[in-house]
Amino acid sequence: MANAALEIRYEYCDDKICFLQMQFGGDRNFCYLLGDLSTGSAAAVDPGFFAEKFVDAASVRNLKIEKVLITHAHSDHMGEAGRLLQMTGALMYAGPKENLPEALSLGDGEELRLGKKSILSLHTPGHSPGHLCFLFEKRLLTGDLLFCGKVGGTGAYFPGSSVSEEWESLKRITSLPGELLVFPGHDYYGSTGEMSYSAIEYEKQHNPFLLCKNLDEFIHLKNNWEAYKVSHGIR
């Protein structure tokens, strides 16, 4: 796998599971490989770019991709999904409101078996109507709902988005245990990318959007985000 050391930003493998955070292209996009090592079953999450690199990453770890999970249907998160399905014979899953006819519908609170492990889906609309977060082994994949230090975009540029729904979805996931690790859909932290994942409690204490006391403050910060970034040196 060419440049694997540069493309894999985080890897955790023990005798039971394997979890990879990878960066293959796009607008600092992250994608993920989840695996149950006891059975060899794996899931690819948000394969926006380079399907063959997913297959290579799984193969060298004795894993076979059986499921493809989509947090939301924007092209930078699923552009290579069809190709990956052809290469692996996997099944694709997404939220029903994402309008992906080729995907099996995955509802709120539904569990997908991955070998002897499971993946929990959470419906978290806001950035898109059918946006899902995925919880796997104390790791929460937040797609474009929550980034390290930021949140997902809403407004006219994102059809079907809703700032009020995003606020409610953020309140929902920040009510989860604080020690849960947060793995976002983009590497949007700061200006140097030194933080590729976080934790619920850390975001609650440091993310300016999560420090807002109510929806009005949240909307105000969104509307004035560019000025806030300049004044605080945020990329």
Secondary structure, 3 states (H helix, E strand, C coil): CCCHHHHEEEEEECCCEEEEEECCCCCCECEEEEEECCCCEEEEECCCCCHHHHHHHHHCCCCEEEEEECCCCCHHHHCCHHHHHHHHCCEEEECHHHCCCCCEECCCCCEEEECCEEEEEEECCCCCCCCEEEEECCEEEEECCECCCCECCCCCCCCCCCHHHHHHHHHHHCCCCCCCEEEECECCCCCCCCCCCEEHHHHHHHCCCCCCCCHHHHHHHHHCHHHHHHHHCCC
